[in-house]
Amino acid sequence: MVNETETIEQSNTTRIGLVGITLLVIILEFAGSAFERTELAHKINLWANGFIEPNQMGLFIRHLLAWWTLAPMVLFGVVAIVVLRCTPRQVFLLPGNSTWSIPKTMVILLAVGICEVAIILTTQWSNLTFALHLGDMAGNLFSNAYEELLYRSFMLGMLIRFSGRPWYAIFLTSLLFTLGHTQYMGWISLGFFVLAIPFGWITWKTKWILWAWILHMLVDLAVDPFFTQGHVGRVLGSD
């Protein structure tokens, strides 16, 4: 009887933790994203755009600062570490030890990366035009790292710790990752969700966000030359 009562109490606690951490993550995500609409963000945007011509330095600066990702990342970091008392292992190296070998991980990364690139390029085959923007691609080294810290470190780590459901955490962070890339529409938007699932899965299995960042870079380096020209055009045309 006591064991049954304890089991019910644990189940209720887990359920409350799942709902609570979900609401907290969603609130923090929208609160952090709100920074992009502030006057300060607008001024930073104008300042960075002034460096774009003729040497693409502005494209690099935009990604280096990446205020649209840095603001929620800092907010999540403060809440995770200061408020919720998550340890560095729980938000940078997920709970538990991985038995995956480095060679095995690298093979999986390469295979998944090739599949993801093929899916993205195939869905947009008729509209592909190549344009190499070095500043944009070099800046991805930093902005992708910020995204991985936000989605696959603080957010995924918090969700796994307080919900106890890794696949739920992967699904929710993938959904929010997609919503964070609303500048892409249609199949590309759906592609971001499909992309984010392996990012979260490889982080969960290896217990280290480094591999998700490497996978993220592999995909971007192959795909960005075909898609960033639209993004760059909007940047150059902005006030």
Secondary structure, 3 states (H helix, E strand, C coil): CHHHHHHHHHHHHHHHHHHHHHHHHHHHHHHHHHHHHCHHHHHHHHHHHCCCCCCCHHHHHHHHHCHHHHHHHHHHHHHHHHHCCCCHHHHCCCCCCCCCCHHHHHHHHHHHHHHHHHHHHHHCHHHCCCCCCHHHHHHHHHHHHHHHHHHHHHHHHHHHHHHCCHHHHHHHHHHHHHHCCCCCCHHHHHHHHHHHHHHHHHHHHHCCHHHHHHHHHHHHHHHHHHHHHHHHHHHHHCC
